[in-house]
Amino acid sequence: MPLDEIALEEFGLAPRWVRKGLTVAAPEAAAVDVAPASVVAEVVAAPAAPAARAAAPVEREMPRARVEERVPAQQETPPPVQPERVVAKPLQQPVQQTASEEPPPFTEDDFAWFDSVAEPVLPHDIEPVRAPRDDTATLDWDALAERVANCTRCRLCEKRTNTVFGVGDREADWMLIGEAPGENEDRQGEPFVGQAGKLLDNMLRSLTLSRTQNVYIANVIKCRPPGNRNPEPDEVDRCEPYLQRQVALVKPKIIVAMGRFAAQSLLKTGDSIASLRSRVHQYEGVPVIVTYHPAYLLRSLQDKSKAWSDLCLARDTWRSAGGGQ
């Protein structure tokens, strides 16, 4: 049998002779499948019979590649994918509640989840926090002295012996302001006592003044700081209304700030006392002259002449303000 007939027979493509009147069943799908490449290779590589060689000399001389080219492998085409039919399902009808079926009554547990939800706070619902009203500016002398004696606004009240309110003429033209009570002032409840107080009396006497005549003496702080330390800023702020009220009640024509701390507290500055001297400042509308503290002058006798110069400037300022008339 020729080589091409052998190949057709292997592929199931050779003609079949069927007797007339008979029906040939269709070959199964596996029968028409393309033969694997190994079968084709075996067919091509099989030696041909001598008679077949003589009958088909061209096939014998044809290269193997050409024979394979003449019998191309048939590729199986996959069947087309049918689109999936989407069947719309009918909407489920809501269950009709009969008149005989009544909903269960609500209980407290049904609303329990409301407890965990915080209600929004509106601006008009917020109660403003108001500081306690300070009526110090409306007190008279007696009420102010009592307020200072019972004051607990700062921590200095815990270790004081006495508050140091002030002493002198309550209608004086001169007002001398120190910084804070020392040990002797805390014990006696009066400002500028001891050796520093004696020196101050001599300074006033040189101006024909005294602590009981036309002079009122007070301190920035009414309680003694422990260890005679400088008062803290918050202590000054809480005690300042008392001094402001004293100045308003005395209505002095001149204020003499004695010491660095007193000058810085009254004038709200951090400048040194040397830079604040020899000038006229203002506190609550009253002229202020800065000079050294008497306790400092006891340790620095060479600065007594500077203190005298400051007192002379204060006297001239007092006279220009209408004092001594």
C-alpha positions, 0 to 999 in steps of 0.5 A: 500500500502506498505511503499516502494511503497508509497515512489516510488509513491511520487518520481514518480518512481512507474511503470505505466501501459499503454495500448499498442499503446499509447505514454506516454509523458516524465515527466517534469523536475520538476516531477523528482526532488528530493522531499524535505526532509520535504516530506520524513520526513512526509512519514517516520513519517506517521503511516502505515496501519494495513494491511501494518504493518502485511505484512512488519514486518521488516519495522515496526521494522526498526529504522527511521534512517535506513528508511531514509538511504534506501531512500537517497536524490538525489543531482541535478548535475548542467549542465556542463558549455559550453565554450563561443565561441570567434568569431574573428572579421575582422579587420576594413579596413582603409578608403581609401581617394579618390583623390578628398578629400584633407587634410585641410591646417595647421594653426598656432593653429595646432602648438600652443602646441609646445609653452609650451614645453621647449627646452633642453639647451645644455652645448655649448648653455650656455653663461658663466658669466664672472666677470668684468676684473680687470686690477689693476695689470697693472696700474701705479701710477697715474692711480692707484691713480685715480682708488682708488679715484673713487672706489665704490667696497664696501659699504665704499664708501658711507660715506667716505670723502676722500680716503686714498691712501698713502704717501711717497717715491714711491721707498722706501726700507721700507713700513709701512702698517696700518689697516684703516683710522680713522677720521683724516685720512678720513678728510685729506686724508693721513695715520697716522696723529694726535697724532698717526702720531707724534709718528710714526714720532718719531719712524722713526726718531730713525731709521734715516728715515722719511715718505718722505725719503726711507719710503712709508706708506699705509693702508690695507683699503683705506676708513674709516669704519663707527665708526672706526669699523674693516673692513669686510672680503669682504671689505678687499678682494675688496680693497686688489688688490690696496695694492698688486699693491702698493707693486709691484710698490714700491718693498720694501725690508721690510714691517712693519705691524702696528697693529693686523688687518693689520698683520692678513689681510696681513698674512691671519691668526687669530693669536694674535699680541703677537704670530706674533711678533718677527718673520719674515713673508712673503707677496708677497715675501717681509719680514714682521715684525709685531709690535703694532699700534702707536695709541695703544702705546699711550694708553699702554706706557709699550709696547713701548719697545716691539715696539722698539725691533720690529723695530730693528728686521726690521732694521736687516732684511732690512740690511740682504736683502741688504738695506743700501748699 
